[in-house]
Every structure is written in structure tokens, then in C-alpha cells.
């Protein structure tokens, strides 16, 4: 009598069922090509566009840097001679400006593919650089992020163009995603050939 427990471990030799009286038959090989080569009829997933991925990453990282620079500015508000150009702003002003800019960067990172999203992402680089008036490090960080933003726009567009050219030259590996069906097939309906 068995214990009623089912083991999820495979049996020795790659056999997927309990040993029997006869010799074990190995499972047939279904795929002989490497996994990156599609078989006829395989569904090929489309690749995500590179330009939105690159620009979203830049804006998200920039939002975190702005938030941490807001913490620095808040900590420097009481340090003498830390604000050489003007009187130090109140803590409420520092937090309001810093959080609004951080949230704007977070929101824009999700909206870069919307109409005007790339333009808005370009324009938001200016207040980040201007944050150097409060925290001088922001001149450097804002400049670096502005360069990263331009690089993300250019390189992301180039990668997408090269992918499209490759897919046009190699249609057998191009994504073949069909639009979703609007409803279920009727019972007994024949699939289209």
C-alpha cells in the first residue's frame, strides 16, 4: 500500500513516470533547433520599442536624483553661507518645488509616448539644471541628465530604426502578432485558412 504522497521529483534517467516492468521509453525530441530560431507556426513576440524604454529610464532616475537633492537643499537651509545668491527659502518652499519636480518627472516618464511627451521631457530638463541655484551639484547632475536625455532620444530612435530594417529583411523572424479577436469563435465554426 502506498502512502498517498505524490513526489514532484523526476525518476532517475529522465523518465517521467514510475518504473514499470518493461524498459523505459525516452520522450521524443520535439525541438532540434536552438530556442532562438522559431519553428513554423511559432508565435514571435514583438520587441518593446527602445526609445520609450531609454527615455523612461532617464526620467525615472532623474526623479530620484531630484528627490535626494531636495533632501540636501532642506538640510542646507540653516547652514550659513550655503545660499550665496539669495536668502535661503523656507522648508515648505524647498519641499514643494522638489516634490513637484520629482512627481512631474515620474509622470512624464509614463507619458513619453503620448503626443508631446518627448518635448515635455526635453523642457523639464531646464528646471532640473536650474536647481543648481539651490544645490550647486544640480548643475552637474542636471547637465549629465540632459546629455543622457539627448542620447536616449537619438540612440533609442536609431535602435528602433535598425530593428525595423532587420525585420523587413528577415520576415521569418519578424513579430507576427495578430490583433485580438473581438469575440469567441462560434462552436463548429471552421478556422480561417
C-alpha positions in Angstrom: 0.0 0.0 0.0 1.2 3.5 -0.9 1.3 6.5 1.4 -0.8 8.6 -0.9 2.0 11.2 -1.3 3.0 12.2 -4.8 6.6 13.2 -5.4 7.3 16.0 -7.8 10.8 14.8 -8.4 11.5 13.1 -11.7 12.6 9.5 -11.7 16.3 8.7 -12.5 17.2 8.6 -16.1 14.8 11.4 -17.1 11.8 9.1 -17.0 8.7 11.0 -16.1 6.6 8.1 -14.8 7.0 5.4 -12.2 9.3 2.5 -13.2 7.4 -0.4 -14.8 8.2 -3.9 -15.7 9.2 -3.0 -19.3 12.1 -0.8 -20.4 11.6 2.9 -20.1 11.0 4.7 -23.4 12.7 8.1 -23.6 10.4 11.0 -24.6 10.8 12.0 -28.3 12.8 15.1 -29.1 10.4 17.8 -30.2 12.8 20.6 -31.0 16.1 20.2 -32.7 16.8 23.8 -33.5 18.1 26.3 -31.0 15.5 28.1 -28.9 16.1 31.4 -30.6 15.2 30.0 -34.0 11.4 30.0 -34.5 9.7 26.9 -35.9 7.0 27.3 -38.5 3.8 28.4 -36.8 5.6 29.7 -33.6 4.3 32.9 -32.2 7.0 35.6 -32.2 6.6 38.3 -29.5 7.2 41.8 -30.7 10.1 43.6 -29.0 9.3 46.7 -27.0 10.4 50.0 -28.6 13.8 51.1 -27.4 13.2 54.9 -27.5 10.5 54.9 -24.9 12.4 52.5 -22.7 15.5 54.6 -22.8 13.8 57.9 -22.1 11.6 56.5 -19.4 14.7 55.2 -17.6 16.4 58.6 -17.8 13.4 60.4 -16.4 12.9 57.9 -13.5 16.5 58.1 -12.5 16.3 61.9 -12.7 13.3 61.9 -10.4 15.2 60.1 -7.7 18.2 62.4 -8.0 15.9 65.4 -7.7 14.2 64.0 -4.7 17.6 63.4 -2.9 18.8 66.8 -3.9 15.6 68.2 -2.3 16.7 66.5 0.9 20.1 68.1 0.6 18.6 71.6 0.0 16.3 71.1 3.0 19.3 70.2 5.2 21.4 73.2 3.9 18.7 75.8 4.6 20.1 76.5 8.1 23.8 76.4 7.1 25.4 79.9 7.0 26.8 80.9 3.6 25.2 77.9 1.8 23.0 80.2 -0.2 25.4 82.9 -1.7 23.0 84.2 -4.3 19.8 84.8 -2.2 18.3 84.3 1.2 17.5 80.6 1.9 13.9 79.6 1.1 11.7 78.1 3.8 11.5 74.4 4.2 8.0 74.4 2.7 9.1 76.1 -0.5 12.0 73.6 -0.8 9.8 70.6 -0.4 7.1 72.0 -2.6 9.4 72.7 -5.5 11.4 69.5 -5.1 8.4 67.2 -4.8 6.5 68.9 -7.7 9.6 68.5 -9.9 10.1 64.8 -8.8 6.4 64.0 -9.4 6.5 65.7 -12.8 9.5 63.6 -13.8 7.7 60.4 -12.6 4.5 61.3 -14.5 6.4 62.3 -17.6 8.3 59.0 -17.6 4.9 57.3 -18.2 3.8 59.8 -20.8 6.8 60.0 -23.1 4.9 58.0 -25.8 1.9 60.4 -25.7 1.8 63.3 -28.1 4.2 65.9 -26.9 5.8 63.6 -24.4 9.3 63.8 -25.7 9.0 67.6 -25.9 7.8 67.8 -22.3 10.7 65.6 -21.3 13.1 67.9 -23.0 11.6 71.0 -21.4 11.7 69.5 -17.9 15.5 69.3 -18.1 15.7 73.1 -17.7 14.2 73.3 -14.2 16.4 70.4 -13.2 19.5 72.3 -14.3 18.2 75.4 -12.7 18.1 73.5 -9.4 21.8 74.2 -9.3 20.9 77.6 -7.9 19.8 75.9 -4.7 22.1 72.9 -4.7 25.2 73.5 -6.9 25.6 69.8 -7.5 22.4 70.0 -9.6 24.3 72.0 -12.3 26.4 68.9 -12.8 23.7 66.3 -12.3 21.2 68.3 -14.5 23.8 68.6 -17.2 24.6 64.9 -17.1 20.9 64.0 -17.3 20.3 66.5 -20.2 23.1 64.7 -22.1 21.6 61.3 -21.2 18.2 62.5 -22.4 19.6 63.6 -25.8 21.5 60.3 -26.0 18.3 58.3 -25.2 16.3 60.1 -27.8 19.0 59.6 -30.5 20.1 56.1 -29.7 16.6 54.8 -29.0 15.4 56.1 -32.3 18.4 54.5 -34.0 17.8 51.1 -32.4 14.2 51.2 -33.4 15.0 52.0 -37.0 17.6 49.2 -37.1 15.2 46.7 -35.7 12.5 47.8 -38.3 15.1 47.4 -41.1 16.1 44.0 -39.8 12.5 42.8 -39.5 11.9 44.0 -43.1 14.9 42.0 -44.4 14.1 38.9 -42.3 10.3 38.5 -42.2 10.6 34.9 -40.9 11.8 36.3 -37.6 9.6 39.4 -37.5 6.9 39.6 -34.9 3.7 38.1 -36.2 1.2 39.2 -33.6 -2.3 39.4 -34.8 -4.9 41.8 -33.3 -7.0 40.1 -30.6 -10.3 38.6 -31.7 -13.3 40.6 -30.7 -15.2 37.6 -29.5 -15.1 33.8 -29.2 -15.5 31.6 -32.2 -18.8 30.0 -32.7 -19.0 26.3 -31.9 -18.4 24.3 -35.0 -17.0 27.3 -37.0 -14.1 26.5 -39.1 -10.9 28.4 -38.6 -9.8 30.6 -41.5 -7.1 29.1 -43.6 
